[in-house]
Amino acid sequence: MEKEIKILEVNKDEIIEKLEKLWAIKTFEGIVHDIYYDYPDQKMDIEGRTFRVRKKGEEHLYTIKKKEKSANMKVAHEHEMCITDVESFTRVLEKYGLQRSREKKKYRISYSLGEVHFDLDIYDEIPPLLEIEAGSYLKIKLFIEKLDLWKHIHKTFGSRGLFKYYGKEY
């Protein structure tokens, strides 16, 4: 189960400094390229599901998500697996009727502190943001407080909502 909140318009250097003072461990830094797939009638999107193929550094992953309703955080059932032959994998998706529906790229710096994950995302033309993912809303709130991020804008939307919020094409 993925549970997260996006904190918008953060200062990248301050966030990194604060995370490192908490002894968070850097787990990734680099480009993340996401390609989303859906049926031509957008059946998956209509049902609140997503199917994504991600290139994260040199690793390829597929992710299936099903959104859940929540008032105070983004919640989704998530299944993610590594892909060893991405070209064959995407040909199989297309053979079974899925097609590319959208894609995006971002620069990401990731940290972990126990079971809490922090992703600092930098998109072109959008201010840096921090995603905090944890097992509960209370745990996320604890780290919003520890990182002194209460005054920032907190959002529960996904990347499409983010792009819409800033009036950008997706």
JOKAVEN-V124452 format. One record per pair of residues at least 6 apart in sequence whose ideal C-beta (glycine too) atoms are under 8 Angstrom apart, sorted by sequence separation. I is the first residue (numbers start at 1). J is the second residue. If there is no record, write none. Layout:
i	j
I	J
I	J
This chain:
i	j
38	44
44	50
54	60
69	75
83	89
111	117
112	118
122	128
134	140
144	150
155	161
163	169
164	170
37	44
38	45
44	51
53	60
54	61
67	74
68	75
110	117
111	118
121	128
133	140
155	162
157	164
163	170
53	61
54	62
67	75
68	76
110	118
120	128
121	129
132	140
157	165
53	62
54	63
67	76
68	77
110	119
111	120
120	129
121	130
134	143
52	62
66	76
109	119
110	120
120	130
121	131
144	154
155	165
160	170
51	62
52	63
65	76
66	77
108	119
109	120
119	130
132	143
159	170
38	50
51	63
52	64
65	77
108	120
118	130
119	131
132	144
38	51
50	63
51	64
52	65
65	78
108	121
109	122
118	131
36	50
37	51
50	64
64	78
65	79
107	121
108	122
117	131
118	132
119	133
36	51
37	52
49	64
50	65
63	78
64	79
106	121
107	122
117	132
118	133
36	52
37	53
49	65
63	79
64	80
106	122
107	123
116	132
117	133
35	52
49	66
63	80
106	123
116	133
117	134
130	147
34	52
35	53
48	66
49	67
62	80
105	123
116	134
34	53
35	54
47	66
48	67
61	80
62	81
104	123
115	134
130	149
34	54
61	81
115	135
33	54
61	82
62	83
32	54
33	55
60	82
61	83
32	55
59	82
60	83
116	139
31	55
32	56
60	84
116	140
118	143
30	56
31	57
60	86
30	57
62	89
116	143
28	56
28	57
60	89
53	83
113	143
55	86
53	86
129	162
53	89
126	162
53	90
126	163
123	162
53	93
126	166
125	166
51	93
126	168
125	168
51	98
56	108
35	90
104	159
37	93
45	101
40	97
39	97
102	160
39	98
40	99
42	101
104	163
38	98
39	99
37	98
38	99
37	99
2	65
37	100
38	101
36	100
37	101
73	137
35	100
36	101
72	137
36	102
104	170
1	68
3	70
5	72
35	102
36	103
73	140
5	73
6	74
35	103
102	170
4	73
5	74
34	103
3	73
4	74
33	103
34	104
3	74
33	104
34	105
2	74
3	75
33	105
2	75
32	105
1	75
2	76
31	105
32	106
1	76
2	77
31	106
32	107
1	77
2	78
31	107
32	108
1	78
30	107
31	108
30	108
29	108
28	108
29	109
28	109
29	110
28	110
74	156
26	109
27	110
73	156
74	157
26	110
27	111
72	156
74	158
26	111
27	112
25	111
70	156
24	111
25	112
24	112
25	113
24	113
32	121
23	113
27	117
22	113
19	111
16	109
19	113
24	118
12	109
19	118
15	118
16	120
15	120
12	120
10	120
12	122
15	128
15	130
12	128
10	127
11	128
9	127
10	128
8	127
9	128
10	129
9	129
10	130
8	129
7	129
6	129
7	130
6	130
7	131
22	146
6	131
7	132
34	159
5	131
4	131
5	132
4	132
18	146
19	147
4	133
18	147
3	133
4	134
18	148
2	133
3	134
3	135
15	147
3	136
1	135
3	137
5	140
4	140
3	140
7	144
5	144
10	149
7	149
10	152
9	152
8	152
9	153
7	152
8	153
7	153
8	154
7	154
8	155
6	154
5	154
6	155
5	155
6	156
5	156
6	157
6	162
8	165
